Amino acid sequence: MTHTQVKELVQALLDAPTSNQTVKEFAQSWMNAEGKPEQEALTKQLVSVAEQNIALIDETIGFAGSELATQILGAEGAANLLQHAKDIKAQGAKFCDCPGCVAAKNIIDLKAEIE
């Protein structure tokens, strides 16, 4: 895996509107370390950050069915997310498919090449 490819994965985490604040801060730190020795250490942490912050599909279903989801997304948005999550789980999905989780999954899938 080239540095450019890793940078694209980190940028995807940073750009995803659904990445949580922890992930965004880590991704920004990685980007800010461009060309510096600390970037190598941050790269070694990248998979761990992705693994800790990806949402399992059952977590997404639990969230989508919650009052919090209704407050954040509105009743229709929460219901749509719940149905979508149930649909992709029925198709075999193990993880949420929002942009943040997809970016995290892409990093996890390349674990051997990144670490």
Secondary structure, DSSP 4 states (H G I P E B T S, - for coil): --HHHHHHHHHHHHH-TTS-HHHHHHHHHHHHTTTSTHHHHHHHHHHHHHHHHPPBHHHHHHHHTSHHHHHHHHHHHHHHHHHHHHHHHHTT--B--SHHHHHHHHHHHTHHHH-
